[in-house]
């Protein structure tokens, strides 16, 4: 909202600079985004002038050579290019030395051989309007030589405010004046909508027009007045300047009046050319599905049955609260005007404006729910201006369809409650004073309880005691609040087991050289295709910013791949990246239950930890580079699982985005699925312009579910263990895990650990076989093992190996 | 007897001179055999001591052993001297080019600046007695809007442009839905913060469609706006420096009443608005204050949705706040562009979170 300071100061002038006004508004809840300067910087050398003589330039058809009285007694010669300059006009003049709004100083100039000392000004040259059709012609009673700023607002400042949706009253200059009055205590001029205009004539408005509201649920109030003998023409300079400063283009006096009233008090109006209203009848009704009309902006629009239309006897002439239609638009030929001021239902306007994709100054106000009282306030101010500026006659009476009278709300305010919420006592006298300044009447109701009727313009925002407390607090000054800490009834704050574990796991990746990334939660559906899992269940966003971000990712891998590609393109081909974030799968249903879902979640969201490596170890002058492979990724995943204190096993698995022979699923000792690890399928790597990469993704929620929150002590064993190495020859298709399982099965309780430390395949073990070397550690918690015990265990191991086709190598 | 004694002295002088003059450990070994070996004169002399007259046996035995010990000790010292110099000699030829690069150190990675900042903020509030709660990012309209006092078709919904997954399910636009979820789950008192990803349908120089917030909620019988100010002052000082002040400015949020925006005094210009050279501070634009978060007292309408869970607005009250993690990180670390957080460029990642 643009608030021109000159206009604001006409209602309340605390004698503060623009910056000081902004500061007071900021600190009482009206955010000032910026201050803009309009017009000239210095008013020096801008004067009223009178054109004593205007003659055509001897050498230029379009220039006039004027003799201008600037009050000095010596007429000055000014060459003027405006088509409308004429002898006898009173005009605005910039003298040499004046600084124009763009900062250039005006000098003497020679125009086609005639020297010109000064400039006769058009609106836009002063920066106070847009008109460049000709010079401004001022009223004839102004004395030549008078400082221009005494008669024309040639300098102004505009506050650009950000008005929150609860304050439609502040989308109006007088509304801001009320705020400034409350914030400073400076006297406030009478509400310009307070007094009404005088109607004349023996007829009644009902003789000229009729209004029918077909559905009282869609229109809280509809008022109409009729004006005759309207002379449509340009508005006076003061009005044009106010509109321009507020960011509205001047159009004609009638249209300008509707805009001016809206900017003054917040009530949008609509002016009809009454002679174009067919049947002289206004009907307010819901649109028929598929109904069409052409709006003022020359667009044909189609409605659904929720939109409300203002129609005449034959068809739609405007969309209620949003935009009028072309059919009964006021034109230069208009002489009779029907002025509409209505109150619409906010949610309906918001919905319609969203559906039509049409948001206007009017709808932006109506959608926030205006009060029916404001409609008549707007009519009163408009009537005065119609008479004053258009020479109109107001027909006696107002058509007023107002089925349900809105009664003022009265709220009880407990002084004690105010202290309880703010942590600071403010006495009833001061509370009363603050509320009165804001326009609330206050009456003592009971000891320490105030009865507070809410003024109509604050009705939408102030509905409860807490709202009144906010009003008092913001004007009293938040900077005066005490600084305290809660007197705590629960004092321990700590992370949950799962949160601590997640930090630990992230740190373990960080400490092993991986960089954490944060990538978008939404991906392109095409990314899933490139991962060869186009059919993976996933959730789609109905209204994505683009197709590239329209699917909630069901796994972290695509983000890691994107980041790897980005960095590879910037020359960082060797990297280890990880991400710790949610992944999303469809839940049971996307429909919400009636009322509260009571803790349910609409989707299946899990916290994942994923990593991608393109290199296991960098090459150096004495060591070959080790590219990332399955075992590098497995080691990193193992480190993460180890940090969680979790035993796990991997088994071959097939995932479409991984190398089919070099991929595995990860299962926790308890049996829970924890994720996958593997080398990327070459086609996937290629799709992301990577040579090769290995990755894993683990479900951090599953890990947290299995990891012990508290570690239980295990007795330290002080008896020595026996270490033995064995080499086992077995068919190559027997996996190391199967072999290890057989060894453990045979070894029984005495076998503390078994670890593969070498793999050999070749002639010595026969085709189709391989040999694995394992280090066995035997021990008991309560005794030193005898050779005999170890030998028994060894025999059992051999027997178990034989069952899976394995034998000890001689 | 004088013969034997003088012979011992001669032997000692001769042997000491020979040992001192030896040039290699092999030579020393020869000397050891010669003077202390089984067939050496001294050894023979000591072995045949019994053949001497009884009165000579004592002095000769004593003197002989003394010479033996002295020579042994001298040999040992001389041996280690020679070995050390021989080793030095050998090492001198074992040369490497010390200017070649060393092995690459065990690389350390980095946490993302968002994670680093989030953890730091979490730790401040953990210290203030808050716990960390987390919730879903794909959320019901009910928790994201309705129960936060944004009725359907309410203009407040226009404040946040929303991604929808279905009519009733959306990507949460703030971390605030956890306020209601947490109150449904736990009776008062409640002190939580809620970090997490949030989404708004907005993308330009200062907005990304995804960013991170931290929500705070404190509900108890007697929490005041003054308490909110105290808690946030502690936070601001922990994150932005002990000298900081904060100020509350009235604002509007549908789910708090009163609502305030919180500014922290500028840590670049110290709150004066001017830099050392007299120019306007470019961080706070000369105002001395920087907006960091929105907050307020939880609106009674919100409590109306959890009244049956123990949150009667006449008996329970509290505050809520919400801040953007990226904004805090940008301010603290001087990151100029929000989008850098999501480019995942190593040159950015490597600067933070080690």
HADDOCK unambig.tbl for C-alpha pairs under 7 A between the chains (distance, minus, plus):
assign (segid A and resid 27 and name CA) (segid B and resid 249 and name CA) 5.30 0.50 0.50
assign (segid A and resid 27 and name CA) (segid B and resid 250 and name CA) 6.61 0.50 0.50
assign (segid A and resid 28 and name CA) (segid B and resid 249 and name CA) 6.82 0.50 0.50
assign (segid A and resid 28 and name CA) (segid B and resid 250 and name CA) 5.81 0.50 0.50
assign (segid A and resid 29 and name CA) (segid B and resid 249 and name CA) 6.25 0.50 0.50
assign (segid A and resid 29 and name CA) (segid B and resid 250 and name CA) 4.24 0.50 0.50
assign (segid A and resid 29 and name CA) (segid B and resid 251 and name CA) 5.16 0.50 0.50
assign (segid A and resid 164 and name CA) (segid B and resid 252 and name CA) 6.29 0.50 0.50
assign (segid A and resid 165 and name CA) (segid B and resid 155 and name CA) 6.07 0.50 0.50
assign (segid A and resid 165 and name CA) (segid B and resid 156 and name CA) 5.98 0.50 0.50
assign (segid A and resid 347 and name CA) (segid B and resid 153 and name CA) 4.81 0.50 0.50
assign (segid A and resid 347 and name CA) (segid B and resid 154 and name CA) 6.13 0.50 0.50
assign (segid A and resid 350 and name CA) (segid B and resid 153 and name CA) 6.36 0.50 0.50
assign (segid A and resid 351 and name CA) (segid B and resid 153 and name CA) 6.31 0.50 0.50
assign (segid A and resid 367 and name CA) (segid B and resid 155 and name CA) 6.60 0.50 0.50
assign (segid A and resid 368 and name CA) (segid B and resid 155 and name CA) 6.04 0.50 0.50
assign (segid A and resid 420 and name CA) (segid B and resid 222 and name CA) 6.90 0.50 0.50
assign (segid A and resid 420 and name CA) (segid B and resid 224 and name CA) 6.58 0.50 0.50
assign (segid A and resid 421 and name CA) (segid B and resid 224 and name CA) 4.90 0.50 0.50
assign (segid A and resid 421 and name CA) (segid B and resid 225 and name CA) 6.28 0.50 0.50
assign (segid A and resid 422 and name CA) (segid B and resid 224 and name CA) 5.12 0.50 0.50
assign (segid A and resid 422 and name CA) (segid B and resid 225 and name CA) 4.73 0.50 0.50
assign (segid A and resid 422 and name CA) (segid B and resid 226 and name CA) 6.09 0.50 0.50
assign (segid A and resid 423 and name CA) (segid B and resid 224 and name CA) 5.05 0.50 0.50
assign (segid A and resid 423 and name CA) (segid B and resid 225 and name CA) 6.23 0.50 0.50
assign (segid A and resid 423 and name CA) (segid B and resid 226 and name CA) 5.40 0.50 0.50
assign (segid A and resid 466 and name CA) (segid B and resid 257 and name CA) 6.22 0.50 0.50
assign (segid A and resid 467 and name CA) (segid B and resid 257 and name CA) 6.44 0.50 0.50
assign (segid A and resid 467 and name CA) (segid B and resid 258 and name CA) 6.90 0.50 0.50
assign (segid A and resid 470 and name CA) (segid B and resid 257 and name CA) 6.53 0.50 0.50
assign (segid A and resid 470 and name CA) (segid B and resid 258 and name CA) 4.65 0.50 0.50
assign (segid A and resid 474 and name CA) (segid B and resid 250 and name CA) 5.89 0.50 0.50
assign (segid A and resid 478 and name CA) (segid B and resid 248 and name CA) 6.05 0.50 0.50
assign (segid A and resid 478 and name CA) (segid B and resid 249 and name CA) 6.87 0.50 0.50
assign (segid A and resid 479 and name CA) (segid B and resid 247 and name CA) 6.49 0.50 0.50
assign (segid A and resid 479 and name CA) (segid B and resid 248 and name CA) 6.76 0.50 0.50
assign (segid A and resid 481 and name CA) (segid B and resid 226 and name CA) 5.87 0.50 0.50
assign (segid A and resid 482 and name CA) (segid B and resid 226 and name CA) 5.14 0.50 0.50
assign (segid A and resid 483 and name CA) (segid B and resid 226 and name CA) 5.11 0.50 0.50
assign (segid A and resid 483 and name CA) (segid B and resid 227 and name CA) 6.38 0.50 0.50
assign (segid A and resid 483 and name CA) (segid B and resid 229 and name CA) 5.64 0.50 0.50
assign (segid A and resid 483 and name CA) (segid B and resid 230 and name CA) 4.68 0.50 0.50
assign (segid A and resid 484 and name CA) (segid B and resid 226 and name CA) 5.42 0.50 0.50
assign (segid A and resid 484 and name CA) (segid B and resid 227 and name CA) 4.66 0.50 0.50
assign (segid A and resid 484 and name CA) (segid B and resid 229 and name CA) 6.99 0.50 0.50
assign (segid A and resid 484 and name CA) (segid B and resid 230 and name CA) 4.74 0.50 0.50
assign (segid A and resid 485 and name CA) (segid B and resid 227 and name CA) 4.58 0.50 0.50
assign (segid A and resid 485 and name CA) (segid B and resid 230 and name CA) 5.21 0.50 0.50
assign (segid A and resid 485 and name CA) (segid B and resid 231 and name CA) 6.03 0.50 0.50
assign (segid A and resid 486 and name CA) (segid B and resid 223 and name CA) 5.88 0.50 0.50
assign (segid A and resid 486 and name CA) (segid B and resid 227 and name CA) 5.37 0.50 0.50
assign (segid A and resid 489 and name CA) (segid B and resid 189 and name CA) 6.74 0.50 0.50
assign (segid A and resid 490 and name CA) (segid B and resid 189 and name CA) 6.66 0.50 0.50
assign (segid A and resid 491 and name CA) (segid B and resid 129 and name CA) 4.95 0.50 0.50
assign (segid A and resid 492 and name CA) (segid B and resid 129 and name CA) 4.82 0.50 0.50
assign (segid A and resid 493 and name CA) (segid B and resid 126 and name CA) 4.69 0.50 0.50
assign (segid A and resid 493 and name CA) (segid B and resid 127 and name CA) 6.58 0.50 0.50
assign (segid A and resid 493 and name CA) (segid B and resid 129 and name CA) 3.97 0.50 0.50
assign (segid A and resid 493 and name CA) (segid B and resid 130 and name CA) 4.45 0.50 0.50
assign (segid A and resid 493 and name CA) (segid B and resid 131 and name CA) 4.55 0.50 0.50
assign (segid A and resid 494 and name CA) (segid B and resid 126 and name CA) 5.66 0.50 0.50
assign (segid A and resid 494 and name CA) (segid B and resid 131 and name CA) 5.26 0.50 0.50
assign (segid A and resid 495 and name CA) (segid B and resid 131 and name CA) 6.23 0.50 0.50
assign (segid A and resid 495 and name CA) (segid B and resid 132 and name CA) 5.97 0.50 0.50
assign (segid A and resid 510 and name CA) (segid B and resid 108 and name CA) 6.18 0.50 0.50
assign (segid A and resid 510 and name CA) (segid B and resid 109 and name CA) 4.36 0.50 0.50
assign (segid A and resid 510 and name CA) (segid B and resid 110 and name CA) 5.42 0.50 0.50
assign (segid A and resid 510 and name CA) (segid B and resid 111 and name CA) 6.39 0.50 0.50
assign (segid A and resid 511 and name CA) (segid B and resid 108 and name CA) 5.03 0.50 0.50
assign (segid A and resid 511 and name CA) (segid B and resid 109 and name CA) 5.87 0.50 0.50
assign (segid A and resid 512 and name CA) (segid B and resid 107 and name CA) 6.65 0.50 0.50
assign (segid A and resid 512 and name CA) (segid B and resid 108 and name CA) 5.82 0.50 0.50
assign (segid A and resid 512 and name CA) (segid B and resid 109 and name CA) 6.55 0.50 0.50
assign (segid A and resid 513 and name CA) (segid B and resid 107 and name CA) 4.74 0.50 0.50
assign (segid A and resid 513 and name CA) (segid B and resid 108 and name CA) 4.07 0.50 0.50
assign (segid A and resid 513 and name CA) (segid B and resid 109 and name CA) 3.87 0.50 0.50
assign (segid A and resid 514 and name CA) (segid B and resid 109 and name CA) 4.43 0.50 0.50
assign (segid A and resid 514 and name CA) (segid B and resid 110 and name CA) 6.75 0.50 0.50
assign (segid A and resid 515 and name CA) (segid B and resid 109 and name CA) 4.70 0.50 0.50
assign (segid A and resid 515 and name CA) (segid B and resid 110 and name CA) 4.78 0.50 0.50
assign (segid A and resid 515 and name CA) (segid B and resid 111 and name CA) 6.23 0.50 0.50
assign (segid A and resid 515 and name CA) (segid B and resid 349 and name CA) 6.87 0.50 0.50
assign (segid A and resid 516 and name CA) (segid B and resid 110 and name CA) 6.07 0.50 0.50
assign (segid A and resid 516 and name CA) (segid B and resid 111 and name CA) 4.98 0.50 0.50
assign (segid A and resid 516 and name CA) (segid B and resid 112 and name CA) 5.13 0.50 0.50
assign (segid A and resid 517 and name CA) (segid B and resid 112 and name CA) 5.93 0.50 0.50
assign (segid A and resid 517 and name CA) (segid B and resid 344 and name CA) 5.56 0.50 0.50
assign (segid A and resid 518 and name CA) (segid B and resid 342 and name CA) 5.91 0.50 0.50
assign (segid A and resid 518 and name CA) (segid B and resid 344 and name CA) 6.76 0.50 0.50
assign (segid A and resid 519 and name CA) (segid B and resid 342 and name CA) 5.79 0.50 0.50
assign (segid A and resid 520 and name CA) (segid B and resid 210 and name CA) 6.94 0.50 0.50
assign (segid A and resid 540 and name CA) (segid B and resid 165 and name CA) 6.15 0.50 0.50
assign (segid A and resid 541 and name CA) (segid B and resid 163 and name CA) 6.56 0.50 0.50
assign (segid A and resid 541 and name CA) (segid B and resid 164 and name CA) 5.76 0.50 0.50
assign (segid A and resid 541 and name CA) (segid B and resid 165 and name CA) 4.67 0.50 0.50
assign (segid A and resid 542 and name CA) (segid B and resid 164 and name CA) 5.46 0.50 0.50
assign (segid A and resid 542 and name CA) (segid B and resid 165 and name CA) 5.34 0.50 0.50
assign (segid A and resid 542 and name CA) (segid B and resid 166 and name CA) 6.77 0.50 0.50
assign (segid A and resid 543 and name CA) (segid B and resid 163 and name CA) 5.97 0.50 0.50
assign (segid A and resid 543 and name CA) (segid B and resid 164 and name CA) 6.26 0.50 0.50
assign (segid A and resid 544 and name CA) (segid B and resid 163 and name CA) 6.67 0.50 0.50
assign (segid A and resid 545 and name CA) (segid B and resid 201 and name CA) 6.72 0.50 0.50
assign (segid A and resid 563 and name CA) (segid B and resid 344 and name CA) 5.86 0.50 0.50
assign (segid A and resid 567 and name CA) (segid B and resid 345 and name CA) 6.04 0.50 0.50
assign (segid A and resid 567 and name CA) (segid B and resid 346 and name CA) 6.65 0.50 0.50
assign (segid A and resid 590 and name CA) (segid B and resid 166 and name CA) 6.45 0.50 0.50
assign (segid A and resid 590 and name CA) (segid B and resid 169 and name CA) 6.36 0.50 0.50
assign (segid A and resid 591 and name CA) (segid B and resid 168 and name CA) 6.23 0.50 0.50
assign (segid A and resid 592 and name CA) (segid B and resid 140 and name CA) 6.76 0.50 0.50
assign (segid A and resid 592 and name CA) (segid B and resid 168 and name CA) 5.93 0.50 0.50
assign (segid A and resid 596 and name CA) (segid B and resid 142 and name CA) 6.76 0.50 0.50
assign (segid A and resid 599 and name CA) (segid B and resid 181 and name CA) 6.06 0.50 0.50
assign (segid A and resid 601 and name CA) (segid B and resid 136 and name CA) 6.75 0.50 0.50
assign (segid A and resid 601 and name CA) (segid B and resid 139 and name CA) 6.69 0.50 0.50
assign (segid A and resid 602 and name CA) (segid B and resid 138 and name CA) 6.69 0.50 0.50
assign (segid A and resid 602 and name CA) (segid B and resid 139 and name CA) 6.25 0.50 0.50
assign (segid A and resid 602 and name CA) (segid B and resid 140 and name CA) 6.56 0.50 0.50
assign (segid A and resid 602 and name CA) (segid B and resid 169 and name CA) 6.97 0.50 0.50
assign (segid A and resid 603 and name CA) (segid B and resid 138 and name CA) 6.37 0.50 0.50
assign (segid A and resid 605 and name CA) (segid B and resid 136 and name CA) 6.82 0.50 0.50
